[in-house]
Amino acid sequence: MVFELVSAPLQRESHENQRSLLQGIAKLMESDMRFEVRRAVVGDEPVLRALRLQALTDSPKAFSSTYEREFARTTEDWRRWLAPGVTFLLEAGGEPRGLVAGSRDPHDFSVVHLMAMWVHPDLRGRGAAHALVLSVRTWAAEVGAKQVRLNVVESNGRARRCYERAGFRATGHQGVVEKTGDVEIEMICDASNCDK
């Protein structure tokens, strides 16, 4: 898999953390699936909308939103979704195939929340999810965050294992997804060490 991470330079990363990041990317480059992760920009609203609708069709219980809610969003709603945090898009064969968002905690800027993670089923198990997580982790370190935090539905074993491989660990905090009643668990990792 050849993986190209398109991101701003790592200005706040130590040399050791940069080396660790590059080692993680090198691991992703060892198979035959080519994909690229890039930061979403204004103009990507239709792509973001299409990916969110695919995600909610494929895995409706994995998200707190609904297909109907996302379908009703306007272009301006999607534009607001892109800021003030970050959204990364995963493309394979020139087609959008995944996304993830990151947002700084409004009460604690040392924390970034990883949200809305989804990878097309054809790319699961091929390093695509790890590449998206790595993108948010890199952005978190760039903006000076110390920790990346996420919530995942407890019964979604595949997603939990993906996050665990990326260095996340459960905090013991749990919540309930309002629309489904499913239990979700909180997971965290250090912003500079998530890929270990």
C-alpha positions as CSV (number, residue, x, y, z in Angstrom):
1,M,0.0,0.0,0.0
2,V,1.4,3.4,-0.9
3,F,0.2,6.1,1.4
4,E,0.7,9.8,0.9
5,L,-0.1,12.0,3.9
6,V,-0.8,15.5,2.8
7,S,-0.4,17.8,5.8
8,A,1.3,20.9,7.1
9,P,4.9,20.5,8.2
10,L,5.4,19.1,11.7
11,Q,6.5,22.2,13.4
12,R,6.1,21.2,17.1
13,E,7.1,17.6,16.8
14,S,10.4,16.4,18.3
15,H,12.8,14.5,16.0
16,E,11.9,11.3,17.9
17,N,8.2,11.8,17.3
18,Q,8.8,12.6,13.7
19,R,10.8,9.4,13.3
20,S,7.9,7.5,15.0
21,L,5.4,9.1,12.7
22,L,7.5,8.2,9.6
23,Q,7.9,4.6,10.8
24,G,4.1,4.4,11.0
25,I,3.7,5.7,7.5
26,A,6.4,3.3,6.2
27,K,4.4,0.4,7.6
28,L,1.4,1.6,5.6
29,M,3.4,1.7,2.4
30,E,4.2,-2.1,2.5
31,S,1.2,-3.5,0.7
32,D,-0.4,-2.9,-2.7
33,M,-3.4,-0.6,-2.1
34,R,-2.8,3.1,-3.0
35,F,-4.6,5.8,-1.1
36,E,-4.1,9.3,-0.1
37,V,-5.3,11.3,2.9
38,R,-5.7,15.0,2.5
39,R,-7.2,17.9,4.5
40,A,-10.7,18.9,3.3
41,V,-11.0,22.5,2.1
42,V,-13.8,24.8,1.2
43,G,-15.2,23.3,-2.0
44,D,-15.2,19.7,-0.6
45,E,-18.7,20.1,0.9
46,P,-20.3,17.8,-1.7
47,V,-17.6,15.1,-1.0
48,L,-18.1,15.4,2.7
49,R,-21.8,15.1,2.4
50,A,-21.6,12.1,0.1
51,L,-19.1,10.3,2.5
52,R,-21.2,11.1,5.6
53,L,-24.3,9.7,3.9
54,Q,-22.4,6.5,2.8
55,A,-21.1,6.2,6.4
56,L,-24.6,6.4,7.9
57,T,-26.0,4.0,5.3
58,D,-23.1,1.5,5.9
59,S,-22.9,1.8,9.7
60,P,-25.8,3.8,11.1
61,K,-25.3,2.6,14.7
62,A,-21.7,3.8,14.8
63,F,-22.7,7.5,14.7
64,S,-24.8,9.7,16.9
65,S,-26.3,11.5,13.9
66,T,-28.9,10.2,11.5
67,Y,-29.1,9.9,7.7
68,E,-32.0,12.2,7.6
69,R,-30.2,14.9,9.7
70,E,-27.1,14.8,7.5
71,F,-29.2,14.6,4.3
72,A,-31.0,17.8,5.3
73,R,-27.7,19.8,5.8
74,T,-27.1,22.7,3.5
75,T,-23.8,23.5,1.8
76,E,-23.3,26.2,4.4
77,D,-23.8,23.6,7.2
78,W,-21.1,21.4,5.6
79,R,-18.8,24.4,5.3
80,R,-19.2,25.1,9.1
81,W,-18.5,21.4,9.7
82,L,-15.0,22.0,8.1
83,A,-14.1,24.6,10.7
84,P,-12.8,25.5,13.3
85,G,-11.3,22.0,13.5
86,V,-10.0,19.7,10.8
87,T,-11.5,17.1,8.4
88,F,-9.4,14.7,6.5
89,L,-10.6,12.8,3.4
90,L,-9.2,9.5,2.3
91,E,-9.2,8.9,-1.5
92,A,-8.4,5.6,-3.3
93,G,-8.4,5.3,-7.1
94,G,-9.3,9.0,-7.3
95,E,-12.6,8.3,-5.3
96,P,-13.4,9.5,-1.8
97,R,-13.4,6.5,0.5
98,G,-13.2,7.7,4.0
99,L,-13.1,10.6,6.4
100,V,-12.3,11.7,9.9
101,A,-12.7,14.9,11.8
102,G,-10.8,16.5,14.7
103,S,-11.9,19.3,16.9
104,R,-10.3,21.0,19.9
105,D,-12.2,20.7,23.1
106,P,-13.8,24.1,23.8
107,H,-13.0,23.9,27.5
108,D,-9.5,22.3,27.3
109,F,-7.3,23.2,24.3
110,S,-4.9,20.4,25.3
111,V,-7.5,17.9,24.1
112,V,-8.5,17.1,20.5
113,H,-11.6,15.0,19.8
114,L,-11.4,12.5,17.0
115,M,-14.9,12.2,15.5
116,A,-16.9,10.9,12.5
117,M,-14.4,8.3,11.5
118,W,-15.4,6.1,8.6
119,V,-13.7,4.0,6.0
120,H,-15.3,2.3,3.0
121,P,-15.6,-1.5,3.6
122,D,-13.3,-2.2,0.6
123,L,-10.4,-0.5,2.4
124,R,-11.0,-1.9,5.9
125,G,-8.1,-3.9,7.3
126,R,-5.6,-2.3,4.8
127,G,-4.2,0.6,6.9
128,A,-6.7,3.3,5.7
129,A,-8.3,3.8,9.1
130,H,-4.8,4.0,10.7
131,A,-3.8,6.6,8.2
132,L,-6.9,8.7,9.1
133,V,-6.2,8.4,12.8
134,L,-2.6,9.3,12.2
135,S,-3.7,12.4,10.3
136,V,-5.8,13.7,13.3
137,R,-3.0,12.8,15.7
138,T,-0.5,14.8,13.6
139,W,-2.8,17.8,13.5
140,A,-3.4,17.5,17.2
141,A,0.3,17.7,17.9
142,E,0.7,20.6,15.4
143,V,-1.9,22.7,17.3
144,G,-0.3,21.9,20.6
145,A,-2.8,19.4,22.0
146,K,-1.4,16.8,24.4
147,Q,-4.2,14.2,24.1
148,V,-6.6,12.8,21.5
149,R,-9.9,11.6,22.8
150,L,-12.8,9.7,21.1
151,N,-15.9,7.8,21.8
152,V,-16.7,4.4,20.2
153,V,-19.7,2.1,20.5
154,E,-18.7,-0.6,22.9
155,S,-20.1,-3.4,20.7
156,N,-18.0,-2.1,17.7
157,G,-15.1,-4.5,18.3
158,R,-13.4,-3.8,14.9
159,A,-13.3,-0.1,15.6
160,R,-12.1,-0.6,19.1
161,R,-9.3,-2.8,18.0
162,C,-8.3,-0.3,15.3
163,Y,-8.0,2.4,17.9
164,E,-6.2,0.1,20.3
165,R,-3.6,-0.6,17.6
166,A,-3.2,3.1,17.1
167,G,-2.3,3.5,20.8
168,F,-5.7,4.4,22.3
169,R,-6.8,3.0,25.6
170,A,-10.2,3.0,27.4
171,T,-10.5,5.5,30.2
172,G,-13.3,3.8,32.0
173,H,-15.8,6.5,31.2
174,Q,-18.9,5.4,29.4
175,G,-22.0,7.1,27.9
176,V,-25.1,6.1,26.0
177,V,-25.8,7.0,22.4
178,E,-29.1,8.8,22.5
179,K,-30.5,7.6,19.2
180,T,-29.8,3.9,19.8
181,G,-29.3,3.4,23.5
182,D,-25.9,1.7,22.8
183,V,-23.1,2.1,25.3
184,E,-20.1,4.0,24.1
185,I,-16.7,4.1,25.7
186,E,-14.2,6.9,25.8
187,M,-10.7,6.2,24.6
188,I,-7.6,8.4,24.7
189,C,-4.0,8.6,23.6
190,D,-1.2,11.1,23.9
191,A,-1.2,13.3,20.8
192,S,2.5,12.7,20.1
193,N,2.4,8.9,20.8
194,C,-0.9,7.6,19.3
195,D,0.8,5.4,16.7
196,K,2.9,3.4,19.1
